[in-house]
Amino acid sequence: MTLDVQDGRLVLSVDDVPTIALVPVSNDEFRFVGWTDERTIRVERIDGQAYLALRTRTGPAVRELRVLGSDL
């Protein structure tokens, strides 16, 4: 799996085939095309490592799961 920016969208490719496109919510946060802002993916760098923060919002509550980029 790889993540690349194509035409202003973050694109997840599997075996070099673009599979899922995400639209930007902010500079570092994206959502799946057609989804609401309550479910997003944020790209983070912590101590030189790339992470994806998978976020779900319900009212004021936010749940987040961080996945190390090399674990994708």
Secondary structure, 3 states (H helix, E strand, C coil): CEEEEECCEEEEEECCEEEEEEEECCCCEEEECCCCCCEEEEEEEECCEEEEEEEEEECCEEEEEEEEHHHC
